[in-house]
Amino acid sequence: MNKLLVFDEFIIQIGQSPVLTAYAGLVAWTVPYLEIIIAVMLIIPRFRLLGLYASFSLMVMFTVYIFIILNFSKSIPCSCGGVLEKLGWTEHLIFNIAFVILAFIGIQIMNGQKNYSTPKYASL
């Protein structure tokens, strides 16, 4: 929601990214709405596993982006909001890796529950 509340600032920060400059408009509109859709999917039990996969994928993409920015860019713009804007980029990378791992664990747990939730004799 923070990205939408300060949208003008967010699009300027995205435009300053050496990797995303050409796609600033598309990214600025797509990312916040994807995040909202994923959050809703995580709330609804029927779509939770799909939401975890989507969350995992988005976090992996953003983690790769941070890695590229840290290692191959001279300027490092920040479009983070809330608590994350207080973190440095290295700490942000560690934070993202931790949440990628948590999403992966969540996917494994959900897949495990799915395998145990249907008794083998249910089809009789």
C-alpha positions in Angstrom: 0.0 0.0 0.0 2.9 2.3 0.7 4.0 2.2 -2.9 0.5 3.4 -4.0 0.2 6.1 -1.3 3.5 7.7 -2.4 3.2 6.6 -6.1 4.9 9.7 -7.6 8.0 9.2 -5.3 7.9 5.4 -6.0 7.9 5.8 -9.8 10.8 8.4 -9.6 12.8 6.0 -7.5 12.2 3.1 -9.9 13.2 5.4 -12.8 16.5 6.0 -11.0 17.3 2.3 -11.0 20.0 1.5 -13.6 18.3 -1.9 -14.2 14.6 -0.8 -14.3 14.8 2.7 -15.9 13.2 1.5 -19.2 10.4 -0.3 -17.4 9.8 2.2 -14.6 6.1 2.8 -15.5 5.2 -0.8 -16.0 7.0 -1.9 -12.8 5.6 1.0 -10.7 2.0 0.0 -11.6 2.5 -3.8 -11.7 4.4 -4.5 -8.4 2.0 -2.9 -5.9 -1.0 -4.6 -7.4 0.7 -7.9 -7.6 1.6 -7.6 -3.9 -2.0 -6.9 -3.0 -3.3 -9.8 -5.1 -0.7 -12.1 -3.5 -1.7 -10.9 0.0 -5.3 -11.7 -0.7 -4.4 -15.1 -2.1 -2.5 -15.9 1.1 -5.5 -15.0 3.2 -7.9 -17.3 1.2 -7.3 -20.9 2.1 -8.2 -22.2 -1.4 -5.5 -20.0 -3.0 -2.9 -20.0 -0.2 -0.5 -22.4 -1.9 -0.7 -20.5 -5.2 -0.1 -17.3 -3.1 3.0 -18.9 -1.5 4.4 -19.8 -4.9 3.7 -16.2 -6.2 5.2 -14.7 -3.0 8.2 -17.0 -3.3 8.7 -16.0 -7.0 8.3 -12.3 -6.4 10.8 -12.4 -3.5 13.3 -14.4 -5.5 13.1 -11.8 -8.3 13.5 -8.9 -5.9 16.4 -10.7 -4.2 18.1 -11.2 -7.5 17.5 -7.5 -8.3 19.1 -6.5 -5.0 22.1 -8.8 -5.6 22.6 -7.3 -9.1 22.3 -3.7 -7.8 24.8 -4.4 -5.0 27.3 -6.0 -7.2 27.0 -4.3 -10.6 25.7 -0.8 -10.1 27.4 2.4 -9.1 24.2 4.0 -7.8 21.8 2.3 -5.5 18.3 3.9 -5.4 15.9 2.9 -2.7 12.2 2.7 -3.1 11.6 0.9 0.1 8.9 1.9 2.6 8.2 1.5 6.3 10.7 -0.5 8.3 12.7 -1.6 5.3 13.8 1.9 4.4 15.8 2.0 7.6 17.8 -1.1 6.4 20.9 -0.9 4.3 21.0 -2.8 1.0 23.1 -5.7 2.5 20.7 -6.0 5.4 17.8 -5.8 2.9 19.4 -8.7 0.9 19.6 -10.8 4.1 16.0 -9.9 5.0 14.8 -11.0 1.5 16.8 -14.3 1.6 15.2 -15.1 5.0 11.7 -14.5 3.6 12.5 -16.5 0.4 13.5 -19.4 2.8 10.3 -18.9 4.8 8.1 -18.9 1.7 9.9 -22.1 0.5 9.2 -23.7 3.9 5.6 -22.6 3.7 5.3 -24.2 0.3 6.8 -27.5 1.6 4.4 -27.5 4.6 1.4 -26.8 2.4 2.4 -29.5 0.0 2.9 -31.9 2.9 -0.6 -31.1 4.3 -2.1 -31.6 0.9 -0.6 -35.1 0.7 -1.9 -36.1 4.1 -5.3 -34.5 3.9 -6.8 -36.9 1.4 -7.1 -40.4 2.9 -6.3 -43.2 0.4 -9.6 -44.9 1.0 -11.6 -41.8 0.2 -12.0 -42.8 -3.4 -13.8 -46.1 -2.5 
